[in-house]
């Protein structure tokens, strides 16, 4: 019998340093390769290629599943020298991080990074500039583009073509022709990107559907968002639009512009929020506009935001939480801290706005991070927050206002305060239960008194009926006695009548017998006389 022993190859880190001009070159830390292409020729699936700072003039083709990591984003530069794609990815499970990638060829499809028919590709923390396209995905899926800066590219900063289930998040796209383009692509997520100062579109969708576009800042572009050629059923919310023309749609594109009762911020929205912005603590104000923002007959934002939407990420005990704000103030220096001694959890951020106006904040806080209730301070002054009715077990929504000036907003969650409020709630519930029980007791007592009165009335009726019964019983007794006497008389009369009948019957019988007897003798005498007469 033949036995086979399987041995897993040890994954390797290959090193690249363009300053190693004298050799030897074996990819070790001591003797790195001079360029990335040499390292790829020796690497296998799962390996990592670490690239030291330097300028690398090459057009890299990645045909295996590797991670290529630069030493420093600004100093590790891959330059395509003005020809074709700077980096072409034609394999799955590839990662590109910490590079400056520039100078692709000038043709329509030339890119800083071109991903062709691949999946599970991760492109992050790179600066990609002066290319025709910054990053292009073609027929690629299940990949991520995050925390990159795309600038001064002649066409798109990022473009997805016939690609699906990808995530584009946390990127900065500025001074390109278009920021992000989706063409014939579905089920992608475009979130938390900044698309500003692009020559034409911040983001453009053509024949692309069922994508989620949220939490993006789209500003100072000619057109914020352009949807064309049956781009429909996309969900678009929590974006900030401030452009020459905020949105452009054609008649074939029908999309959803709000989610979870929150839509987008529109710089040209002229609706109101129940006097929000002119009076403090107006009951009913919640940071959401009262009337929809109309785009065309097929598209409208039903819940336009009255202020800029922002997301802030907090890490605590290995977990990451997202706190979001809708605010008409400028927010900066957002911080989170835990006071060890008191175990209080505190959110702080500075706000500024035009003096003499009223600022507001609608803040969504995960309950796992900070339960309700909270103390809210504007500077040193306590403000009274409204707990919005959209709050649930997962998120607390607070709304509060303040007079505009340079303020530090402080939101405090105190465990002692929470326990106190919890006990107070329990006390109030018990008090309400006691009140309800007391009301029930008095209700039952009233019922008892009513029943007692009814019992008394029934008792009176009973005694009245008892007296009537006694009288009826006496009358019945007298009637019975009379009946018995009449019955006795009847019996005696019956007996007499019976005797008379007997006597009458006997008399009748004697009479009949006598009559018969006399009749026979009479007939005999006649016969005798007749015979004598005939003889004579």
Residue pairs with C-beta under 8 A, 6 or more apart in sequence:
9 44
11 46
11 47
11 48
12 27
12 43
12 44
12 47
12 48
13 47
13 48
13 49
13 50
14 27
14 32
14 33
14 39
14 42
14 43
14 47
14 48
14 49
14 50
15 27
15 28
15 29
15 32
15 33
15 39
15 49
15 50
15 52
16 27
16 32
16 33
16 34
16 35
16 36
16 38
16 39
16 49
16 50
16 51
16 52
16 56
17 32
17 33
17 34
17 51
17 52
17 54
18 34
18 35
18 52
18 54
18 55
18 56
19 52
19 54
20 31
20 32
20 33
20 34
21 34
23 31
24 31
25 31
25 32
25 33
25 34
25 38
26 33
27 33
27 38
27 39
27 42
32 52
33 39
33 42
35 56
35 58
36 49
36 51
36 56
36 58
36 60
36 68
36 78
37 58
37 60
37 61
39 49
40 49
40 60
40 61
40 62
40 63
40 64
40 66
43 49
43 64
43 66
44 64
45 64
45 65
45 66
45 93
46 65
46 66
47 64
47 66
47 67
48 66
48 67
48 68
48 69
49 66
49 67
49 68
49 69
50 69
50 71
51 68
51 69
51 70
51 71
51 76
51 99
52 71
52 76
53 70
53 71
53 72
53 75
53 76
54 75
54 76
54 77
55 77
55 79
56 76
56 77
56 78
56 79
57 79
57 80
57 81
58 78
58 79
58 80
59 80
59 81
59 83
59 84
59 85
59 86
59 87
59 88
60 68
60 78
60 86
60 87
60 88
61 88
61 90
62 68
62 87
62 88
62 89
62 90
62 91
62 94
63 90
63 91
64 91
65 91
65 92
65 93
65 94
66 91
66 94
66 95
67 94
67 95
67 97
68 94
68 95
68 96
68 97
68 99
69 95
69 97
69 98
70 76
70 97
70 98
70 99
70 126
71 98
72 98
73 98
73 99
73 100
73 125
73 126
73 127
74 100
74 127
75 100
76 98
76 99
76 100
77 99
77 100
77 101
77 102
78 86
78 87
78 99
78 100
78 101
78 102
79 86
79 102
79 103
80 86
80 101
80 102
80 103
80 104
80 105
80 112
80 131
81 103
82 103
82 104
82 105
82 106
83 104
83 105
84 104
84 105
84 107
84 110
85 104
85 105
85 110
85 111
85 112
85 113
85 114
86 101
86 102
86 103
86 104
86 111
86 112
86 113
86 131
87 96
87 101
87 112
87 113
87 114
88 113
88 114
88 116
89 96
89 113
89 114
89 115
89 116
89 118
89 121
90 116
90 117
90 118
91 118
92 118
92 119
92 120
92 121
93 119
93 120
93 121
94 118
94 120
94 121
94 122
95 121
95 122
95 123
95 124
96 113
96 121
96 122
96 123
96 124
96 126
97 122
97 123
97 124
97 125
97 126
98 125
98 126
99 126
99 127
100 126
100 127
100 128
100 129
101 112
101 113
101 126
101 127
101 128
101 129
101 131
102 112
102 128
102 129
102 130
102 131
103 130
103 131
104 110
104 111
104 112
104 131
104 132
104 133
105 132
106 132
106 154
107 132
108 132
108 155
109 132
109 133
109 136
110 131
110 132
110 133
111 131
111 132
111 133
111 134
111 135
111 136
112 128
112 129
112 131
112 133
112 134
112 135
112 153
113 123
113 126
113 128
113 134
113 135
113 136
114 133
114 135
114 136
114 138
115 121
115 123
115 135
115 136
115 137
115 138
115 140
115 143
116 138
116 139
116 140
117 138
117 139
117 140
118 140
118 143
119 140
119 141
119 142
119 143
120 142
120 143
121 137
121 140
121 143
121 144
122 143
122 144
122 146
123 135
123 143
123 144
123 145
123 146
123 148
124 144
124 145
124 146
124 147
124 148
125 146
125 147
125 148
126 148
126 149
127 148
127 149
127 151
128 134
128 135
128 148
128 149
128 150
128 151
128 153
128 157
129 149
129 150
129 151
129 152
129 153
130 152
130 153
131 153
131 154
132 153
132 154
132 155
133 153
133 154
133 155
133 156
133 157
133 159
134 148
134 150
134 153
134 156
134 157
134 158
134 173
134 176
135 145
135 148
135 150
135 157
135 158
135 159
136 156
136 158
136 159
136 160
136 161
137 143
137 159
137 160
137 161
137 163
137 166
138 161
138 162
138 163
139 161
139 162
139 163
140 160
140 163
140 166
141 163
141 164
141 165
141 166
142 165
142 166
143 166
143 167
144 166
144 167
144 168
144 169
145 158
145 166
145 167
145 168
145 169
145 171
146 167
146 168
146 169
146 170
146 171
147 169
147 170
147 171
148 171
148 172
149 171
149 172
149 173
149 174
150 157
150 158
150 171
150 172
150 173
150 174
150 176
150 179
151 157
151 172
151 173
151 174
151 175
151 176
152 175
152 176
153 176
153 177
154 176
154 177
155 176
155 177
155 178
156 176
156 177
156 178
156 179
156 180
156 181
157 171
157 173
157 176
157 178
157 179
157 180
157 195
157 198
158 168
158 171
158 173
158 179
158 180
158 181
159 178
159 180
159 181
159 182
159 183
160 166
160 168
160 181
160 182
160 183
160 185
160 188
160 208
161 183
161 184
161 185
162 183
162 184
162 185
163 185
163 188
164 185
164 186
164 187
164 188
165 187
165 188
166 185
166 188
166 189
167 188
167 189
167 191
168 180
168 188
168 189
168 190
168 191
168 193
169 189
169 190
169 191
169 192
169 193
170 191
170 192
170 193
171 193
171 194
172 193
172 194
173 179
173 180
173 193
173 194
173 195
173 196
173 198
173 202
174 194
174 195
174 196
174 197
174 198
175 197
175 198
175 199
176 198
176 199
177 198
177 199
177 200
178 198
178 199
178 200
178 201
178 202
178 203
178 204
179 193
179 195
179 196
179 198
179 201
179 202
179 203
179 218
179 221
180 190
180 193
180 195
180 202
180 203
180 204
181 201
181 203
181 204
181 205
181 206
182 188
182 190
182 203
182 204
182 205
182 206
182 208
182 211
182 231
183 206
183 207
183 208
184 206
184 207
184 208
185 208
185 211
186 208
186 209
186 210
186 211
187 210
187 211
188 208
188 211
188 212
189 211
189 212
189 214
190 203
190 211
190 212
190 213
190 214
190 216
191 212
191 213
191 214
191 215
191 216
192 214
192 215
192 216
192 311
193 216
193 217
194 216
194 217
194 219
195 202
195 203
195 216
195 217
195 218
195 219
195 221
196 202
196 217
196 218
196 219
196 220
196 221
197 220
197 221
198 221
198 222
199 221
199 222
200 221
200 222
200 223
201 221
201 222
201 223
201 224
201 225
201 226
202 216
202 218
202 219
202 221
202 223
202 224
202 225
202 243
203 213
203 216
203 218
203 224
203 225
203 226
204 223
204 225
204 226
204 227
204 228
205 211
205 225
205 226
205 227
205 228
205 231
205 234
205 253
206 228
206 229
206 231
207 228
207 229
207 230
207 231
208 231
208 234
209 230
209 231
209 232
209 233
209 234
210 233
210 234
211 234
211 235
212 234
212 235
213 225
213 234
213 235
213 236
213 237
213 239
214 235
214 236
214 237
214 238
214 239
214 259
215 238
215 239
215 309
215 311
216 239
216 240
217 239
217 240
218 224
218 225
218 239
218 240
218 241
218 242
218 243
219 240
219 241
219 242
219 243
220 242
220 243
221 243
221 244
222 243
222 244
222 245
223 243
223 244
223 245
223 246
223 247
223 248
224 241
224 242
224 243
224 245
224 246
224 247
225 236
225 239
225 241
225 246
225 247
225 248
226 247
226 248
226 249
227 234
227 247
227 248
227 249
227 250
227 253
227 255
228 248
228 249
228 250
228 252
228 253
229 250
229 252
229 253
230 252
230 253
231 252
231 253
231 255
232 252
232 253
232 254
232 255
233 254
233 255
233 256
234 255
234 256
235 255
235 256
235 259
236 255
236 256
236 257
236 264
237 256
237 257
237 258
237 259
237 260
237 262
237 263
237 264
238 259
238 262
238 263
238 264
238 305
238 309
238 311
238 324
239 264
239 265
239 309
240 264
240 265
240 308
240 309
241 247
241 264
241 265
241 266
241 267
242 265
242 267
243 267
246 266
246 267
246 268
247 295
247 299
249 255
249 295
249 296
249 298
249 299
251 296
251 298
253 298
253 299
254 298
254 299
255 299
257 263
257 264
257 293
257 295
257 299
257 300
257 301
257 302
258 264
258 301
258 302
258 303
258 304
260 390
261 288
261 303
261 390
262 288
262 303
262 305
262 309
262 326
263 288
263 293
263 301
263 302
263 303
263 304
263 305
264 293
264 301
264 304
264 305
264 309
265 304
265 305
265 306
265 307
265 308
265 309
265 326
266 293
266 301
266 304
266 305
269 289
269 293
269 304
271 289
271 290
271 291
271 293
271 304
272 289
272 290
273 285
273 286
273 287
273 288
273 289
273 290
273 306
274 282
274 283
274 284
274 285
274 290
275 282
275 285
276 282
276 285
276 287
276 306
276 358
276 360
276 401
277 306
277 328
277 357
277 358
277 360
278 358
279 358
280 358
280 401
280 402
280 403
281 384
281 386
281 401
282 401
285 360
285 399
285 401
286 362
286 386
286 388
286 399
287 305
287 306
287 307
287 326
287 327
287 360
287 361
287 362
287 399
288 303
288 304
288 305
288 306
288 326
288 362
289 303
289 304
289 305
289 306
292 300
292 301
292 302
292 303
292 304
293 300
293 301
293 304
294 300
295 301
305 326
306 326
306 328
306 360
307 326
307 327
307 328
307 329
307 360
307 361
307 362
308 326
308 327
308 328
308 331
309 324
309 325
309 326
310 324
310 325
310 327
310 331
311 322
311 323
311 324
312 322
312 323
312 324
312 325
312 334
312 349
313 320
313 321
313 322
313 323
314 320
314 321
314 322
314 323
314 336
314 369
315 321
316 336
316 338
316 369
319 368
321 366
321 368
321 369
322 366
323 336
323 347
323 363
323 364
323 365
323 366
323 369
324 363
324 364
325 331
325 349
325 361
325 362
325 363
325 364
326 361
326 362
327 351
327 359
327 360
327 361
327 362
328 353
328 359
328 360
329 351
329 352
329 353
329 359
329 360
329 361
329 404
330 351
330 352
330 353
331 349
331 350
331 351
332 349
332 350
332 352
333 348
333 349
333 350
334 347
334 348
334 349
335 347
335 348
335 349
336 345
336 346
336 347
336 348
337 345
337 346
337 348
338 344
338 345
338 346
339 345
339 346
342 414
342 415
342 416
343 415
344 412
344 413
344 414
344 415
345 369
345 370
345 412
345 413
346 410
346 411
346 412
346 413
347 363
347 365
347 370
347 410
347 411
348 408
348 409
348 410
348 411
349 408
349 409
350 406
350 407
350 408
350 409
351 359
351 361
351 402
351 404
351 406
351 407
351 408
351 409
352 404
352 405
352 406
352 407
353 359
353 404
353 405
354 404
355 404
355 405
356 404
357 403
357 404
358 401
358 402
358 403
358 404
359 401
359 402
359 403
359 404
359 407
360 399
360 400
360 401
360 402
361 398
361 399
361 400
361 409
362 388
362 397
362 398
362 399
363 397
363 398
363 399
363 411
364 395
364 396
364 397
365 374
365 395
365 396
365 398
365 411
366 394
366 395
366 396
367 393
367 394
367 395
367 396
370 396
370 411
370 413
371 396
371 413
371 418
372 387
372 391
372 396
372 418
372 421
373 387
373 417
373 418
373 421
374 385
374 396
374 398
374 411
374 412
374 413
375 382
375 410
375 411
375 412
375 414
375 417
376 382
376 383
376 384
376 385
376 398
376 400
376 409
376 410
376 411
376 412
377 383
377 408
377 409
377 410
377 412
378 400
378 402
378 407
378 408
378 409
379 407
379 408
381 402
383 400
383 401
383 402
384 400
385 398
385 399
385 400
386 398
386 399
386 400
387 396
387 397
387 398
388 397
388 398
388 399
390 397
391 397
398 411
402 409
